[in-house]
């Protein structure tokens, strides 16, 4: 059975009724999104997959789930089952997840946020494979970025900075001019190590676990991107990212 927690009742874009209306803003040239937890909610599928996989191999699923989110599957397998072929097991985990898309949902606010950005101003940096990321985004009807950064493209997964540095590279932007939207401590650490600013979304982890981020939003609906057309001629940041509580 799939469960989805409804978003807060909204009073305009990115501001919840009764909440503090103070907004933190970040000027940037590009926005890099993690996928799961930010743009799509695949929690039910991921949890069920890891539990089934762990049960069949006599492993402790709850210990695995404590750290699996935001990490490449092969890396998690190596940590908990070094006796197994990590790449082969990761392919099996991907197959299991790809066959269970019914419980993958669009995160509230994802469509509105992406629609405010030009195609060359954002990308997705995910610890999953490109094939799985594409299937999930297509399933919920979100636009796909022109180029992904996925587990297929890097040697080192999050919290190593390689993935986010690669994201800045494919967009042709300096790392310090990027803002990352993340929900996992490993992803926040990855982006910070890459020299980027980070807006964390406290949908998967508690706010206390995301303290390394520059700002924390309670949901994606509290983040608003405003393109600055004058930046093309007069300099200055291409976007302003506003974060409300």
WORAPE-V846510 format. One record per pair of residues at least 12 apart in sequence whose C-alpha atoms are under 7 Angstrom apart, sorted by the first residue. I is the first residue (numbers start at 1). GAP is how many residues later the second one is. D is the distance in whole Angstrom. If there is no record, write none. Layout:
i/gap/d
I/GAP/D
I/GAP/D
//
This chain:
i/gap/d
2/42/7
2/101/5
7/101/7
13/208/7
14/207/5
14/208/4
14/209/6
14/210/6
14/230/7
15/207/6
15/229/7
20/225/7
21/223/6
22/222/6
23/219/6
23/220/5
23/221/5
24/218/6
24/219/5
24/220/7
25/215/6
25/216/5
25/217/4
25/218/6
26/214/5
26/215/5
26/216/7
27/210/5
27/212/6
27/213/4
27/214/6
28/149/5
28/150/5
28/151/6
28/209/5
28/210/6
28/211/5
28/212/6
29/144/7
29/148/5
29/149/6
29/208/6
29/209/5
29/210/6
30/91/5
30/92/6
30/147/7
30/148/5
30/149/7
31/90/6
31/91/5
31/92/7
31/147/6
31/148/5
31/149/6
32/90/6
32/91/5
32/92/6
32/93/7
32/147/6
32/148/5
32/149/6
33/90/6
33/91/5
33/92/6
33/147/6
33/148/5
33/149/7
34/90/6
34/91/5
34/92/5
34/147/6
34/148/5
35/89/6
35/90/7
35/91/6
37/146/6
37/166/7
37/167/7
38/69/7
38/144/7
38/145/7
38/182/7
39/67/6
39/68/5
39/71/5
40/64/7
40/65/6
40/66/5
40/67/5
41/63/6
41/64/5
41/65/6
41/66/6
42/61/7
42/62/5
42/63/7
44/59/6
45/52/6
45/55/7
45/58/6
46/51/7
49/44/7
49/47/6
49/48/6
69/115/7
70/57/6
70/88/7
70/114/6
70/116/6
70/117/6
71/56/6
71/86/6
71/87/6
72/55/5
72/56/6
72/79/7
72/85/6
73/17/5
74/12/5
74/13/6
74/16/5
98/34/6
101/35/7
104/32/7
105/35/6
106/34/5
108/112/7
108/113/6
109/111/6
109/112/5
110/110/7
111/31/6
113/111/6
113/112/6
116/109/6
119/26/7
119/27/7
120/51/7
123/22/5
123/24/7
123/25/6
123/44/7
124/21/7
124/24/5
124/25/6
125/23/6
125/24/5
125/25/6
125/38/7
125/39/7
125/42/7
126/23/6
126/24/5
126/25/7
127/23/6
127/24/5
127/30/7
128/22/6
128/23/5
129/21/5
129/22/5
129/23/6
130/18/7
130/20/5
130/22/7
149/14/7
149/17/7
149/18/6
158/28/6
158/29/6
158/32/5
159/27/5
159/28/6
159/30/6
159/31/4
160/30/5
161/29/4
161/30/6
161/32/6
161/33/5
164/27/6
164/30/7
165/29/6
175/19/7
175/20/6
175/21/6
176/19/6
176/20/5
178/18/6
178/19/7
179/17/6
179/18/5
179/19/6
180/16/7
180/17/6
180/18/5
180/19/6
181/17/6
181/18/5
181/19/6
182/17/6
182/18/5
182/19/6
183/17/5
183/18/5
183/19/6
183/20/7
183/21/6
183/22/7
184/21/7
185/24/6
185/25/6
188/24/7
188/25/6
197/17/6
198/15/5
198/16/5
198/17/7
199/14/6
199/15/6
199/16/5
199/17/6
200/13/6
200/15/6
200/16/5
200/17/6
201/15/6
201/16/5
201/17/6
201/18/6
201/19/7
202/14/7
202/15/6
202/16/5
202/17/6
203/15/7
203/16/6
216/29/7
217/26/7
217/27/6
217/28/5
218/27/7
222/21/6
222/22/5
222/23/7
223/18/7
223/19/6
223/20/5
223/21/7
224/17/6
224/18/5
224/19/7
225/14/7
225/15/6
225/16/5
225/17/6
226/13/5
226/14/5
226/15/6
227/12/4
227/13/6
//
